[in-house]
Amino acid sequence: MKQAEAPAKVGVAPDYLSRSCIRTSAAGPVREGAVRQGGTVALARSSVGLYAYVADREERALHVVDVGARSSRTIRVEGAPEQLQVLADGRVVVTVGDARRVEVYEPTEDAKTPLAKLCEREVPAGPFGIASSSDDATVVVTSTSAPALTVLDATDLTVKSVRALPRSPRGVLVDAAGGVFVTHLAGTQVTVQDLEGKEPPKSISLALRAASPRAGTPADLEVDRFAGQVYALAAVTMKGEGTGGGEAPPLRGPKPTAPAAKPQSRTSVASRIIVPMVSIDPGDERRQGSLYYGPPPTLGVAKHAPVGVVIDPIARRSLSSHVIAASWDLLSRECTLPRAIAIDDERARAFVACMGTDVVHVVDATAADPMGAVLGRFEAPAGPSGVALDAKGETLVVWGEIASRVRVTRISDGRATDIDVESASSAEHRRGRELFYAADDRGISFDGLACASCHPDGNDDGLTWTTPEGPRQTPMLAGRLIGTSPYGWDRGSPTLEAYASETITRLRGQGLSEADLHSLARYIEAIPAPPARAAGEHSASGREIFFATGCGTCHTDGTGTDRELHRLERSDNVDTPSLKSVSMTAPYFHDGRYRTLDALLVHSEMGSMQKLDTERKAQLLEYLESL
């Protein structure tokens, strides 16, 4: 049974920014267990039973699911909620990803309005991840468009500080010692800083090396993989002493095991942070490749290889050194597109949502590579982006955002119940979205890659890939495609359907039907652009410089394109890309030759930029960062 909340009455909109975030009533559910990390699904419990709160970015809604009654209530949001977290007193804090705010709700006992909005708080553009400190006194939020960490007082969500972060922050957790750990979609790193901001931030590299049972010499173990893609992370407390373990995982990749299998050796720390990620090999960008988009499997390790990196939160360093795949073929039941993780401390296991294959992997949280130590699998609704466990570790709740469905599974016997939530998506849109994330469809690729593998959520992976035509940088798709045909760096595809078909051929996929290509193209075209950063003090003067130096001749209206090919700086004839969200899309140029926007402005021969002094280049940079 699905019920939607009635629209609010027309009138003067409340000023939620000035309202208090303190609870007005003690009614309603409170947080289930001691989970202090946000996600797309979070649990709460009342005297009546268990509830699941869901952040549904596609439907721009929150869903309140009564697990026992198998019913749901939908609350519309003016924005796209990315994650939510239940605070200790039951309040629900929501990051609104296409805006510059978080929203705070309190539970009620009114079945028609189970969540009542209390307030809003302004944060940098693109809020995504959320977590709270171990004493529940502080809330932290990551922002993606304007990369930052916002620290808020949990009592009234007053902003205490805003700190800059490297590119594309996503998940966040606060450990018991007050360390704030942040994952990054691009950059192959976890950044860490102390909650009080008294120590300088530190970057923990997640770069690995390829390893294989077929490695013949020590040199075979020195193949570096500097690239990676990370969304989630979680802390696990080890029960008792480890059995030794050390930093390097075993050289032989572990096969999927039965639930009763003996766990791998534990590392010797009392607690650890698990980072389910994808280790990536885009090839040597200085050379042409014989294949499209990276090299063939290296030592049997796929160019997109799932791996569980282990971080020592005390030493603040990675304990992982190698990535080992049981097979180069990701279709062989690997966890592709890992998006979320939940921990069962009592049983030392983790549950990882694999969005590319619509499964949840149960993995050994004590293993050197948890992602390789699979204890079991549960099927999930299409597009699993969130997982949560009840306080006893007996019930698994999974949010399938493509299916618009919550699945509740009794872990002991696998018995599952599905609860559908309200959805306004058309069948065509849903099918296109399903194809975009499908990593197990041989019609798209032969080795387990999805569109979302290189264009996560329509963004870019920050990488430059080898191709037979030379290095090619991954472009952002979100908000950039309408009115920009023909497509491709060579503008060789008149339609999105044609370009998608050509890309599938390069990935050695078997091909899609005409109807599926149409659905995929319409979905990609509709992915919204990330929110723009707030304009700075010099953005207006930077805009004047942009047009005065001739940038607007090719990049029409600032974010547009002249839809032409140009030969610049001894390059091939290449397309003029849109500059929308350009601050989020390093490296720059079709071949990724400029690592930063600042480097492009200093060294590029485009327009009349070489005539600009340092001050005017800084103003131009500020304008570009606001697009």
N, C-alpha and C positions, 0 to 999 in steps of 0.2 A: 504494500500500500504506500503510495507516494502522495504527499500533500505539500503544496507550495504556500509560503506565507503571502498574505494579501498585500498588494502594493500600498505603500505609505500614502496617507492623504496629502493632497496638494496643499502646499503652504510654504512658509518661510523655513528654509533648511536650517537645522540646528547648527550652531558653531561648535563642532565637536573638538576642534583644536584647543578651545579654551575651557572645555569641561574637565572635571575631575575624572581620573581613572580608578578611583577607589571604589570598592564594592559598596553598593547601597543595600544589599540584602544577603543573608547567609543561605538563601534557598538554592536548591538545585544541586547538580552533581559537582564533585571535586575531582582533582587529579587522581588517576589510577596509578598506584605505585609511586616510584620516585624518579620517573623519567623527566629529565631536564633538558631535553633536546626537542626541537620542533621537527615537523615533517608534513607531508600532505595528509596524514591521518594521525590523530592523537586520541587517547582514551580517557574517559572520565567515568565515575561511578557514583550512583546515588543509592538510597536505601531500596530503590525499586530494582536496579540492575545496572548493566554496563551500557555505555554510550560511546559511539565513535563520532568524532568531529572530523570533517573532511574539507580540505581546501581544494576547490575545483576551479583552476585557472581558466580552463576552456569555456566553462559555463558561467564564469564570473559569479560564483556562488559559494556559499558554505552549506554543507549538508550536516544535519544532526541525525544520526542513525541510532535508533533504539534497537540494540542487538537482540534483546529478549523478545520484543514484540515484532521484530522483523519489519519495521516501518521506518520511514524517513521524512524529514521536514527540510525544505530548502529555503535558504535566506539569501536573497540577491544582494550582491555587493557592487558598489560603483568602482569597479576595478577588477583586476585579475589576481586573486589570492594565490600566493606561491606556497607558503608554509603557515602552520599555526602551532601554537604551544599552549598547553594547559598549565597555568601557574598553580602553586600550592593551594591557593584559596579557591580555585575553580575558575578564575577568570581565563578567558581565551584571548591570546594576542595573535594577530594575523598580520603577516607581511603582504602588502598589496604591490605586486611586482611591477605593474605598469604605471606606478605613481611614485610619490615621494612621501609615503606615510605608512605607519602601522595603525591598525585599528584594534580596539580593546572591547571585548564583550563580556557580559556576566550571564551566568546561567539563571534560568527562572524555573518556576514550577508550572508555568503556563504551557500546555502542550502545543498551542498554536504558535507561540513565540518562545521557543526554548532558549534562545540567546537574545539578549537585549544589548544594543550598542551603548557603550559608556562614553568613549572618547576616541580621539585620534591624536597621534603625535607625528610631527614632521621629521623625516630622516632623509639622507641623500637618495638620489634617484635609483630606482630598481631594487628595493629591499627584497631579500630572498631568504637567507637562513636565519634561524632564531634559536637561542638557547638561554639558560639561566644558570647562575652560579650555584654551588653546592649548598649554600645557606639560603637560597631563594631570595636574596636581597637585591640581586642585580640581573638585568636582562641585556643580552647583546644581540645585535642585528647586523648582518652583512648586507651591503648594497652592491649591485653589479654594474649599473650604468656609470655611476660615480663611485668607483671602488673605495669602499670605506667600511669601517667597523664603528657602529654607534653603540655606546654604553648608556643604559638607562637605569634609573632607580625603579625597582619593581613595585614600590608602594604606589606611586602616582605616574609612573612611566615618564618622569622628568629626564630629559637628556642631560647626562653628566659630561660626556665627551664624544667627539667624532674624530676618528683616526684614519688616515689614508692607508689603503691596502694596495698590493699589486693587482694586476689585471684579473678580472673575472672571478671574484670570490663567490663561493657557493655555501657549502655546509659549515657549521660551526659547533664547537662544544667547549665547555669550561670544565677543566678537571678540578679535583679536590684541592689542589695547591694553588688554584687561581690562574692557571695557564689557559689562555684562549687560543684554541687551535682552529685554523680556517683552511678549508680546501679551496682549490682554484681549478676552474674548468680547463684553463690553459696555463702552461708554465711549469707543469710537473713538480709541484711543490705544495707543501703545507706550511703556512706561516703561523708563527706562534708569538704571542706577547703576553705580558702579565696583565691581569685585570685592572690594576691600578695605573698602568702606563708608566711605571717608574723605570723599567728596563727597556733597552732598545729592542725592537722586533727582531725575530730571527727567522730565516728561511730554512726549512728542512727539505732537502732534495729527495724526490721520489724516483730519480733516474735509476735504472736497473741495467743489468747485462743479460743477454740471452744465454740460456744454458740448455743442454739436451743430454739424454742418455747416450747419444751418438757422438758427443764431444770427444775428439781423438787426442787433442793436446791441450795444455793449459791455455794456449793462445785462443782456442775455440771458445773459451769462456770470457773473453775480453771484448765481445761485440756489444758496444754501448747502445742503449736505447734511451735517449735523452727526453723523448716526448711522452706525454701521458694525458689522460683525461679523468678528472675526479669530481664527483658530486658529494658523496656522503662520507661520514666517518663516525665511529662510535668507540667508547671506552669500555673495556671489560676488566673486571677485577678477578684475578686468578685466585683459585681456591687452593691453598697449600703451596708447597715448594714445587718448583719446576724440576724436570728431570734432566736439565742441562739443555742445551740448545744453543746456543751461540747464534751468530749473526746470519750465517749463510743457510738457506734452505737446502734440503737434500738435492743431489744432482738428478735423481730420477723423479720425474713428475708423478705425483700421487694419482692413482686412478680413483674414480668415484667409488665410494665405499658404502656398505650397508650400514644402517643405523647402529648395529651392534659392534661395528669394527673398532679396533683399538685406535685411539687418537695418536697423532704424531707426537714427537717429543715436544715438550713445552720449553719456551724460553725461560730464563731464570729471573724475570722481573715479576713483581707482585701484581702489577697492573700494566695494561698495554692499550694502545689505540690501534684499532683496525681500520684500514683505509681500503675499501674495495674500489679498484680502479682499472683502467685499461692502459697498459703499456703499449706505446705506439712506435713503429719504425717507418717514418715517411721516406726513407732513402737519403742518399747524399745529395743535398740540394745544389751542390756545385757541379753535378754531372747530369747528363741526360740518362734516363732510365730505359730499359728495354720493355718495361711494362708500365701501364698507367697506375698512378697513385701508389708509389712505393715499390719496394723490391719483393721478390718471392720470399717465402718463409725462410728465416735465418735459423739454422740449426733446428729446424722443425718448429720454430716458434712463429706464430702468425704475426702479421704486421699490426694487428689489433689484438692484443693478448690480455685477457682478464687475469688479474693477480690481486692478492690481498697483501698489501704492504703493512708491516707492523712497525709502530713507532713507540719508542720508550719515552713516556711523558716526563720522566724525571731528568734523563740525560738530554731529552729533546732532540733525538736523532732517530733516523730510520735504522731498523735492525735487519732490513731486507737488502739483498744484493743482486739476486738473479730472478729472472722470470722463466718459468718452465711450463710448457704446455704439453698435455697428454697427446695432443694432436694439433697440427697446424690448421685443421678444418674446424672453425668455430661452430659449425653445425653439429659437432659431435658432443652436444649437451654441455657446452661451456656456458658460463653466465655472461651473456653479452648485454651491453648497456646497463651495468649495475647502477641503480639510482638511489637505493635506500637500504638501511641496515638497522636491525633491532637486536638487542643482546639479551640472552638468558644467562645471567651470571651464575645462577645456582647450578646449571647443567653445563656451563662453559661452552655454550654454542651460540652461533649467530644466525640470523635469518636475513638473507640478502635478496632484494627485489631485482629481478633481471628483466628489464623492460623490453629488451630485444627479442626475448624468447617466451615471454609470458609465463614465467615460473618463479618460484621462490626457492632458493637453495638454502638448505640447512647445513652449516659448515662448522667445523671444529675450531672454536675460538682460541684454542691453545696451540694450534699448528703453526709451523714456521711460515707457511703460506696458507692462510685459512681458506682462500678461494679454491685452492686445489684439494682441500680435505673435505669433500662433500659427503655428508652423513645421510642426506635424504633430499627429496624434492617434493614440492607441492605445486600443483597447477594453480595458475592465478588468472583472474579476469584480464582481458586485453589491456596492455599498457600499465602494468603494476609499477607505480611510482612511490608507494608508501607502504610501510609495514609497521605493525605495532603488536605488542604482546601484553596480555593481562598480567597482573602482579604475580600470579602463581606460575607463569610460564606455561600455562595449559592451553590457552586460546590464542590463535594467530588471526589477526585482522589485516586484510590486504585491500588497498584501494587500487582498482583498475580504472585509470582515468579515461582510457579510450572506450572501454565498455560501459562507463558510468555505473560501476557496480562495486559494492563492498562484499568481499567474501570472508566469512567467519569460519575458521577451521578448528576443530578439536584435534590437537596435535597428536594425542595418543593413538587415535585410530584413523585420522585423516577425514573424518566426516565433516562435510562442508555445507554451509548455507549461504546462498546468494541473496543480497538485498539491493535491488535497483534503486537509483536515485533519479530525480528529474533531469531530463536532458532535452535541449532544444536543437541539438545538432542534427543536420540532415544525414540521410544514409550515405550520400556522396561524400560529405565532409568527413564522416566517421571512417569511411573506407579509405580515403586519401590519407588520413592520419595514421590508420593502421599500417598502411604500406610504408609510410615515411619511417616508422620505427621498426619495421619487420627485419630482423637480422637473420631469420631462419627461412627466408623465402628465396629459393634458388632462381626464381624469376628475376630477382634484383641483383644478386651477386652469387658467385660460386663458393665463396669462402666465409660467409657469415657477416658481411658488412651491410649496414642499413644506410639510408640517406642520413639518418640521425647520427651515424658513427662519425662523420666528418662535419656535419652541420647540426650539432646538438641543439635541439629545440629551435632550429632555424638560424642559430648563430654560426660562428665559424670556429674551427679548432685551433686557430693560431699557428698553423703549420704551413710549410711550403713542401709540396710533394714532388717527387721525381716523375717525369713523364717522357715519352719519346720526343716531345717538342721542347723539352727543357723544364726547369723548375716552374711549378705553378702554385700560387698561393690560394688557399681555400677562401672563397668569398662568403660574406654573410648573405643570407637569403631574406631574413626577416624584414619586411617593410620596404624591400628594395626592388621588387620585380615588376610591379604594375607600371605599364607605360615605358618599359626599357628594352623591349625587343628590338632586334634579334638578340639571342642569348649566347653566352660563352665568351671567353677571352678573345676569341677570333670572330665573334658575332656570326657564327655559322649556322645557328639554329633559329628558324623563324618563329617557332612557338616553344612554350615550355614543355609540351608533350614531346616535341622532337628532341629537345635538349635532354630531357629525362631518359628517353630511349637511347640516345647516343651514350650517355653516362653509364647506363646499364650494360651496354655492349662493352664499354671499356672495363667494367667490373666483371666481365665474362658471365653475366647473368643470362638466363634463358629467354628473358623478355616478358613483358606484361601485355595483357589484352588492351585493346583500344579504350575500353571503358575504364580499366584500372589506371591507364596512363592519364586519362582525363581527370579522374578523381584525385590522383596524386598531384597533378599540376594545379588543380584548383585549390587543394589544401596548401601547397607550398606558397602559392600566390597570396593566400589569405593570412599567412603568419604575420602578426602585427610587429611593428618595429619596437625595439626597447624604448623606454622613456628617455627623453633627452635630459642631459644635465642642466642644472640651473645656469642661466647666463651669468657670466662674471662681469666685473667692473669694466673690463676693456673689450667685451664681446662686440659692442656696437662699432667701435673704431676698427676692430679686427674685420668686421663685415665689410666696411668701406675699403679696407686694404685688399680684401679678397677680390672684389670686383675691379678695383683700380689696377691691380696687377694682372688682370686677364684671366684669373682662375674661373670666373663665371662664364667665360666663353665656352668652355667644355663642360664644366660642372654647373649647368644652368640652375638658376634660383638657389644656388648653394648646395642643395642636396640632390639635384637632378643630374641628367646626363644628356649630352648632345647626340647620343646614339650613333657615334661614329668611331672608326678605327684611327689610331694615331701612332706614329713612330716617334718615340721619345728616348733620348739618352741611349742610343745605340741598341734599342730593343726592337723586337718584331712589332708589326702593326697589331695593336691590342685595343680592346674596348675601353671606353671611358666609364669607370664604375661610379655608382652613386656614392656620395659622401655621407649619407645618413648613418648616424651612429659610428662615424669613422674613428672616434677615439677608442672604440672597443675592438678594432679589427686589425691590429698589428699582426704580422709585419706588412709592409706596404709595397706597392707596385705588383704587377702580375707575377713577378718572380721572387717577391719577398726580399728585395735587396736592401730596403730600409727597415731597420728594426723598430724605430719609433717615429712618431710624427715629427718630433723635433729634429731628428736626423734627416728626414725628408726635406724639411724647410731649410735646413742649413746647406744640404748638398745637392738638392734637385735642381735641374735646369729648366723646370717648367715655368711658364709665365715669366714674370719679371722678378722672381723671388730673390735672385742673386743681388738685386739692387737694394734690398731692404736691409736696414740696420737691425741690430739685435733687439731693440725695443719694439720695432714694428713687427718683427717676426714673432715676438712673444704675444703681441696683441692678435696677430693672425692665428696663432696656435690656440689662444683662448676662444676665439670664434669657432674654429674647427671642432674643438672639444665640446662645444655647446650644441652641435648639430644632431 
